[in-house]
Amino acid sequence: MKTKLAIIALGALALTACSKLTKENYDKLEMGMSQDEVEAILGSADNCGKTMGTMACTWGNEDSKHVKIVFMGDKAVTFTYDGLK
């Protein structure tokens, strides 16, 4: 019984601790950062797509809380967000 409770508690803690998609982290982002530097702050992107020399990556769900960054030459050139608190 104690083992099950410990596993549930650990899982709940892991879920709350893994969300790096916050307004505070968004405010740490700067133009010209590499994708690796951005991922050090936000974690791995949920979705990326390449188009005409750019890479657009999204963290979160575009229907709700998300950050979208466009990289050109591995440097961040635009940032948008929605739903961050």
MIVOTI-431770 format. One record per atom (N, C-alpha, C, O): residue number from 1; residue in three letters; atom name; x, y negated, z. Coordinates in steps of 0.05 Angstrom, whole numbers. Each point is the difference from the previous one (the first is absolute). Example, Ala and Ser with C-alpha at 12.3 -4.5 7.8 and 13.67 -1.06 7.14 Angstrom:
REM residues 2
PT | 1 | ALA | N | 264 | 114 | 156
PT | 1 | ALA | CA | -18 | -24 | 0
PT | 1 | ALA | C | 18 | -24 | 0
PT | 1 | ALA | O | 21 | 0 | 13
PT | 2 | SER | N | -28 | -21 | -27
PT | 2 | SER | CA | 16 | -24 | 1
PT | 2 | SER | C | -15 | -22 | 14
PT | 2 | SER | O | 10 | -22 | 4
***
This chain:
REM residues 85
PT | 1 | MET | N | 16 | 24 | 0
PT | 1 | MET | CA | -16 | -24 | 0
PT | 1 | MET | C | 17 | -25 | 0
PT | 1 | MET | O | -5 | -19 | -15
PT | 2 | LYS | N | 26 | 18 | 32
PT | 2 | LYS | CA | 17 | -23 | 1
PT | 2 | LYS | C | 15 | -4 | -26
PT | 2 | LYS | O | 5 | -22 | -9
PT | 3 | THR | N | 2 | 45 | -4
PT | 3 | THR | CA | 14 | -2 | -26
PT | 3 | THR | C | -17 | -13 | -21
PT | 3 | THR | O | 9 | -17 | -15
PT | 4 | LYS | N | -35 | 25 | 14
PT | 4 | LYS | CA | -18 | -12 | -19
PT | 4 | LYS | C | -3 | -30 | 4
PT | 4 | LYS | O | 0 | -16 | -18
PT | 5 | LEU | N | -3 | 8 | 44
PT | 5 | LEU | CA | -3 | -29 | 6
PT | 5 | LEU | C | 25 | -15 | -7
PT | 5 | LEU | O | -2 | -23 | -11
PT | 6 | ALA | N | 25 | 35 | 16
PT | 6 | ALA | CA | 25 | -14 | -7
PT | 6 | ALA | C | 3 | -3 | -31
PT | 6 | ALA | O | 9 | -21 | -9
PT | 7 | ILE | N | -17 | 41 | -6
PT | 7 | ILE | CA | 1 | -2 | -29
PT | 7 | ILE | C | -19 | -21 | -10
PT | 7 | ILE | O | 7 | -16 | -18
PT | 8 | ILE | N | -31 | 15 | 29
PT | 8 | ILE | CA | -20 | -21 | -9
PT | 8 | ILE | C | 10 | -28 | 7
PT | 8 | ILE | O | -1 | -18 | -16
PT | 9 | ALA | N | 12 | 15 | 40
PT | 9 | ALA | CA | 10 | -26 | 8
PT | 9 | ALA | C | 24 | -9 | -17
PT | 9 | ALA | O | 2 | -23 | -8
PT | 10 | LEU | N | 16 | 42 | 2
PT | 10 | LEU | CA | 23 | -6 | -17
PT | 10 | LEU | C | -9 | -8 | -28
PT | 10 | LEU | O | 11 | -18 | -12
PT | 11 | GLY | N | -31 | 32 | 1
PT | 11 | GLY | CA | -10 | -6 | -26
PT | 11 | GLY | C | -13 | -27 | -1
PT | 11 | GLY | O | 4 | -15 | -20
PT | 12 | ALA | N | -20 | 8 | 40
PT | 12 | ALA | CA | -13 | -26 | 1
PT | 12 | ALA | C | 21 | -23 | 2
PT | 12 | ALA | O | -2 | -20 | -13
PT | 13 | LEU | N | 23 | 25 | 29
PT | 13 | LEU | CA | 21 | -20 | 2
PT | 13 | LEU | C | 15 | -3 | -26
PT | 13 | LEU | O | 6 | -23 | -8
PT | 14 | ALA | N | -1 | 44 | -6
PT | 14 | ALA | CA | 14 | -1 | -26
PT | 14 | ALA | C | -16 | -15 | -20
PT | 14 | ALA | O | 11 | -16 | -16
PT | 15 | LEU | N | -38 | 19 | 16
PT | 15 | LEU | CA | -17 | -14 | -19
PT | 15 | LEU | C | 0 | -30 | 5
PT | 15 | LEU | O | 0 | -16 | -19
PT | 16 | THR | N | -1 | 8 | 44
PT | 16 | THR | CA | -1 | -29 | 6
PT | 16 | THR | C | 28 | -12 | -4
PT | 16 | THR | O | 2 | -24 | -7
PT | 17 | ALA | N | 19 | 39 | 12
PT | 17 | ALA | CA | 27 | -11 | -2
PT | 17 | ALA | C | 10 | -2 | -29
PT | 17 | ALA | O | 17 | -17 | -6
PT | 18 | CYS | N | -29 | 32 | -12
PT | 18 | CYS | CA | 11 | 1 | -27
PT | 18 | CYS | C | -10 | -23 | -18
PT | 18 | CYS | O | 10 | -4 | -21
PT | 19 | SER | N | -31 | -10 | 30
PT | 19 | SER | CA | -10 | -22 | -17
PT | 19 | SER | C | 17 | -24 | 2
PT | 19 | SER | O | 1 | -14 | 21
PT | 20 | LYS | N | 14 | 8 | -42
PT | 20 | LYS | CA | 17 | -23 | -1
PT | 20 | LYS | C | -13 | -23 | -16
PT | 20 | LYS | O | 12 | -21 | -5
PT | 21 | LEU | N | -37 | 26 | -3
PT | 21 | LEU | CA | -14 | -19 | -17
PT | 21 | LEU | C | -14 | -21 | 17
PT | 21 | LEU | O | -24 | 2 | 6
PT | 22 | THR | N | 40 | -21 | 4
PT | 22 | THR | CA | -10 | -21 | 17
PT | 22 | THR | C | 7 | -28 | -11
PT | 22 | THR | O | 18 | -2 | -17
PT | 23 | LYS | N | -32 | -18 | 26
PT | 23 | LYS | CA | 6 | -28 | -8
PT | 23 | LYS | C | 28 | -7 | 9
PT | 23 | LYS | O | 14 | -15 | -15
PT | 24 | GLU | N | -6 | 24 | 38
PT | 24 | GLU | CA | 27 | -6 | 10
PT | 24 | GLU | C | 22 | 11 | -18
PT | 24 | GLU | O | 19 | -14 | -6
PT | 25 | ASN | N | -23 | 38 | -4
PT | 25 | ASN | CA | 20 | 12 | -18
PT | 25 | ASN | C | -2 | -14 | -27
PT | 25 | ASN | O | 21 | -4 | -13
PT | 26 | TYR | N | -44 | -2 | 4
PT | 26 | TYR | CA | -3 | -15 | -26
PT | 26 | TYR | C | 15 | -26 | 1
PT | 26 | TYR | O | 13 | -8 | -19
PT | 27 | ASP | N | -14 | -6 | 42
PT | 27 | ASP | CA | 14 | -25 | 3
PT | 27 | ASP | C | 30 | 3 | -1
PT | 27 | ASP | O | 14 | -20 | -3
PT | 28 | LYS | N | -3 | 44 | 7
PT | 28 | LYS | CA | 29 | 5 | -1
PT | 28 | LYS | C | 10 | 2 | -29
PT | 28 | LYS | O | 24 | -1 | -5
PT | 29 | LEU | N | -42 | 5 | -14
PT | 29 | LEU | CA | 8 | 4 | -28
PT | 29 | LEU | C | 9 | -26 | -12
PT | 29 | LEU | O | -11 | -21 | 6
PT | 30 | GLU | N | 31 | 23 | -24
PT | 30 | GLU | CA | 10 | -23 | -13
PT | 30 | GLU | C | 4 | 5 | -30
PT | 30 | GLU | O | 5 | 23 | -8
PT | 31 | MET | N | -8 | -44 | -8
PT | 31 | MET | CA | 5 | 2 | -29
PT | 31 | MET | C | 29 | 10 | -4
PT | 31 | MET | O | 18 | -8 | 14
PT | 32 | GLY | N | -14 | 25 | -34
PT | 32 | GLY | CA | 26 | 10 | -6
PT | 32 | GLY | C | 9 | 25 | 15
PT | 32 | GLY | O | 21 | 11 | -6
PT | 33 | MET | N | -38 | -2 | 25
PT | 33 | MET | CA | 6 | 25 | 14
PT | 33 | MET | C | -1 | 23 | -20
PT | 33 | MET | O | -16 | 0 | -18
PT | 34 | SER | N | 33 | 20 | 23
PT | 34 | SER | CA | -2 | 24 | -16
PT | 34 | SER | C | -23 | 18 | 10
PT | 34 | SER | O | -10 | -5 | 22
PT | 35 | GLN | N | 3 | 25 | -38
PT | 35 | GLN | CA | -21 | 18 | 9
PT | 35 | GLN | C | 8 | 15 | 25
PT | 35 | GLN | O | -16 | 4 | 18
PT | 36 | ASP | N | 42 | 3 | -16
PT | 36 | ASP | CA | 10 | 13 | 24
PT | 36 | ASP | C | -3 | -17 | 25
PT | 36 | ASP | O | -8 | 9 | 21
PT | 37 | GLU | N | 14 | -35 | -24
PT | 37 | GLU | CA | -3 | -19 | 23
PT | 37 | GLU | C | -29 | -3 | 8
PT | 37 | GLU | O | -7 | -1 | 24
PT | 38 | VAL | N | -11 | 0 | -44
PT | 38 | VAL | CA | -29 | -2 | 6
PT | 38 | VAL | C | -9 | 25 | 14
PT | 38 | VAL | O | -15 | -1 | 20
PT | 39 | GLU | N | 23 | 25 | -30
PT | 39 | GLU | CA | -8 | 25 | 12
PT | 39 | GLU | C | 11 | 4 | 28
PT | 39 | GLU | O | -11 | 14 | 16
PT | 40 | ALA | N | 34 | -27 | -9
PT | 40 | ALA | CA | 10 | 1 | 27
PT | 40 | ALA | C | -19 | -14 | 19
PT | 40 | ALA | O | -1 | 6 | 24
PT | 41 | ILE | N | -14 | -26 | -34
PT | 41 | ILE | CA | -19 | -15 | 16
PT | 41 | ILE | C | -28 | 13 | 0
PT | 41 | ILE | O | -12 | 4 | 21
PT | 42 | LEU | N | 2 | 3 | -45
PT | 42 | LEU | CA | -28 | 10 | -3
PT | 42 | LEU | C | -2 | 30 | -2
PT | 42 | LEU | O | -22 | 11 | 3
PT | 43 | GLY | N | 44 | 3 | -6
PT | 43 | GLY | CA | -1 | 29 | -5
PT | 43 | GLY | C | -3 | 5 | -30
PT | 43 | GLY | O | 0 | -19 | -16
PT | 44 | SER | N | -4 | 44 | 8
PT | 44 | SER | CA | -2 | 7 | -28
PT | 44 | SER | C | -26 | -10 | -11
PT | 44 | SER | O | -21 | 0 | 13
PT | 45 | ALA | N | 22 | -9 | -38
PT | 45 | ALA | CA | -24 | -10 | -14
PT | 45 | ALA | C | -20 | 24 | -5
PT | 45 | ALA | O | 9 | 23 | -3
PT | 46 | ASP | N | -34 | -30 | 3
PT | 46 | ASP | CA | -21 | 20 | -5
PT | 46 | ASP | C | -3 | 5 | -30
PT | 46 | ASP | O | -9 | 21 | -8
PT | 47 | ASN | N | 15 | -41 | -8
PT | 47 | ASN | CA | -3 | 2 | -29
PT | 47 | ASN | C | 18 | -20 | -14
PT | 47 | ASN | O | 2 | -23 | 8
PT | 48 | CYS | N | 12 | 33 | -29
PT | 48 | CYS | CA | 17 | -18 | -16
PT | 48 | CYS | C | -5 | 6 | -30
PT | 48 | CYS | O | -5 | 23 | -7
PT | 49 | GLY | N | 6 | -43 | -9
PT | 49 | GLY | CA | -2 | 4 | -29
PT | 49 | GLY | C | 17 | -20 | -15
PT | 49 | GLY | O | 3 | -23 | 8
PT | 50 | LYS | N | 10 | 33 | -29
PT | 50 | LYS | CA | 17 | -17 | -17
PT | 50 | LYS | C | -14 | -10 | -24
PT | 50 | LYS | O | -16 | 14 | -13
PT | 51 | THR | N | 20 | -40 | 7
PT | 51 | THR | CA | -11 | -12 | -24
PT | 51 | THR | C | 18 | -22 | -10
PT | 51 | THR | O | 7 | -19 | 14
PT | 52 | MET | N | 2 | 22 | -39
PT | 52 | MET | CA | 16 | -21 | -13
PT | 52 | MET | C | 23 | -12 | 17
PT | 52 | MET | O | 2 | -24 | 2
PT | 53 | GLY | N | 14 | 41 | 9
PT | 53 | GLY | CA | 23 | -9 | 15
PT | 53 | GLY | C | -5 | -8 | 29
PT | 53 | GLY | O | 18 | -10 | 14
PT | 54 | THR | N | -43 | 13 | -5
PT | 54 | THR | CA | -6 | -5 | 28
PT | 54 | THR | C | -11 | 25 | 14
PT | 54 | THR | O | -9 | 19 | -14
PT | 55 | MET | N | 11 | -19 | 40
PT | 55 | MET | CA | -12 | 22 | 15
PT | 55 | MET | C | -18 | -13 | 21
PT | 55 | MET | O | 9 | -16 | 16
PT | 56 | ALA | N | -34 | 24 | -16
PT | 56 | ALA | CA | -20 | -10 | 19
PT | 56 | ALA | C | -5 | 22 | 20
PT | 56 | ALA | O | -8 | 22 | -7
PT | 57 | CYS | N | 12 | -28 | 33
PT | 57 | CYS | CA | -4 | 20 | 21
PT | 57 | CYS | C | -21 | -10 | 20
PT | 57 | CYS | O | -1 | -24 | 6
PT | 58 | THR | N | -15 | 43 | 3
PT | 58 | THR | CA | -21 | -7 | 20
PT | 58 | THR | C | 4 | 17 | 25
PT | 58 | THR | O | 4 | 24 | -2
PT | 59 | TRP | N | -6 | -38 | 24
PT | 59 | TRP | CA | -1 | 13 | 26
PT | 59 | TRP | C | -28 | -3 | 11
PT | 59 | TRP | O | -11 | -22 | 1
PT | 60 | GLY | N | -1 | 44 | 7
PT | 60 | GLY | CA | -28 | 0 | 9
PT | 60 | GLY | C | -19 | 6 | -23
PT | 60 | GLY | O | 8 | 10 | -20
PT | 61 | ASN | N | -33 | -18 | 24
PT | 61 | ASN | CA | -21 | 6 | -19
PT | 61 | ASN | C | -10 | -26 | -12
PT | 61 | ASN | O | -9 | -18 | 15
PT | 62 | GLU | N | 9 | 16 | -41
PT | 62 | GLU | CA | -8 | -25 | -13
PT | 62 | GLU | C | -29 | -8 | 6
PT | 62 | GLU | O | -7 | -23 | -4
PT | 63 | ASP | N | -9 | 42 | 13
PT | 63 | ASP | CA | -28 | -6 | 7
PT | 63 | ASP | C | -3 | -12 | 27
PT | 63 | ASP | O | -21 | -10 | 7
PT | 64 | SER | N | 43 | 12 | 10
PT | 64 | SER | CA | -1 | -11 | 27
PT | 64 | SER | C | 26 | -14 | 6
PT | 64 | SER | O | 9 | -17 | -15
PT | 65 | LYS | N | 3 | 24 | 37
PT | 65 | LYS | CA | 26 | -12 | 9
PT | 65 | LYS | C | 22 | 10 | -18
PT | 65 | LYS | O | 5 | 24 | -3
PT | 66 | HIS | N | 10 | -44 | -9
PT | 66 | HIS | CA | 22 | 8 | -18
PT | 66 | HIS | C | 19 | -23 | -5
PT | 66 | HIS | O | -6 | -24 | 4
PT | 67 | VAL | N | 30 | 31 | -13
PT | 67 | VAL | CA | 20 | -18 | -9
PT | 67 | VAL | C | 9 | 9 | -27
PT | 67 | VAL | O | 4 | 24 | -5
PT | 68 | LYS | N | -2 | -42 | -14
PT | 68 | LYS | CA | 9 | 7 | -27
PT | 68 | LYS | C | 24 | -18 | -7
PT | 68 | LYS | O | -1 | -24 | 3
PT | 69 | ILE | N | 23 | 37 | -12
PT | 69 | ILE | CA | 24 | -14 | -7
PT | 69 | ILE | C | 9 | 8 | -28
PT | 69 | ILE | O | 0 | 23 | -7
PT | 70 | VAL | N | 7 | -43 | -8
PT | 70 | VAL | CA | 11 | 5 | -27
PT | 70 | VAL | C | 30 | -5 | 1
PT | 70 | VAL | O | 9 | -20 | 9
PT | 71 | PHE | N | 5 | 40 | -19
PT | 71 | PHE | CA | 29 | -1 | -2
PT | 71 | PHE | C | 9 | -3 | -29
PT | 71 | PHE | O | -11 | 12 | -18
PT | 72 | MET | N | 31 | -29 | 14
PT | 72 | MET | CA | 12 | -3 | -27
PT | 72 | MET | C | 30 | 2 | 4
PT | 72 | MET | O | 12 | -15 | 15
PT | 73 | GLY | N | 0 | 35 | -28
PT | 73 | GLY | CA | 29 | 4 | 4
PT | 73 | GLY | C | 6 | 8 | 28
PT | 73 | GLY | O | 21 | -8 | 11
PT | 74 | ASP | N | -39 | 23 | 2
PT | 74 | ASP | CA | 3 | 9 | 28
PT | 74 | ASP | C | 0 | -23 | 20
PT | 74 | ASP | O | 10 | 3 | 22
PT | 75 | LYS | N | -22 | -26 | -29
PT | 75 | LYS | CA | -2 | -22 | 18
PT | 75 | LYS | C | -29 | -9 | 2
PT | 75 | LYS | O | -14 | -2 | -21
PT | 76 | ALA | N | 3 | -2 | 45
PT | 76 | ALA | CA | -27 | -8 | 4
PT | 76 | ALA | C | -5 | -28 | -12
PT | 76 | ALA | O | 15 | -18 | 6
PT | 77 | VAL | N | -35 | 16 | -23
PT | 77 | VAL | CA | -6 | -26 | -12
PT | 77 | VAL | C | -28 | -10 | 7
PT | 77 | VAL | O | -4 | -25 | -1
PT | 78 | THR | N | -15 | 42 | 8
PT | 78 | THR | CA | -26 | -10 | 9
PT | 78 | THR | C | -10 | 18 | 23
PT | 78 | THR | O | 6 | 24 | 2
PT | 79 | PHE | N | -20 | -37 | 16
PT | 79 | PHE | CA | -12 | 14 | 23
PT | 79 | PHE | C | -30 | -8 | 2
PT | 79 | PHE | O | -6 | -23 | -3
PT | 80 | THR | N | -11 | 42 | 8
PT | 80 | THR | CA | -28 | -5 | 6
PT | 80 | THR | C | -8 | 18 | 23
PT | 80 | THR | O | 10 | 22 | 2
PT | 81 | TYR | N | -30 | -30 | 13
PT | 81 | TYR | CA | -10 | 17 | 21
PT | 81 | TYR | C | -30 | -6 | 4
PT | 81 | TYR | O | -10 | -21 | -8
PT | 82 | ASP | N | -3 | 40 | 20
PT | 82 | ASP | CA | -28 | -3 | 7
PT | 82 | ASP | C | -7 | 16 | 25
PT | 82 | ASP | O | 9 | 23 | 2
PT | 83 | GLY | N | -23 | -34 | 16
PT | 83 | GLY | CA | -10 | 15 | 23
PT | 83 | GLY | C | 19 | 4 | 23
PT | 83 | GLY | O | -7 | 13 | 19
PT | 84 | LEU | N | 30 | -25 | -20
PT | 84 | LEU | CA | 20 | 2 | 22
PT | 84 | LEU | C | -7 | -19 | 22
PT | 84 | LEU | O | -9 | -22 | -5
PT | 85 | LYS | N | 13 | 32 | 29
PT | 85 | LYS | CA | -6 | -17 | 24
PT | 85 | LYS | C | 25 | -3 | 16
PT | 85 | LYS | O | 0 | -14 | 21
***
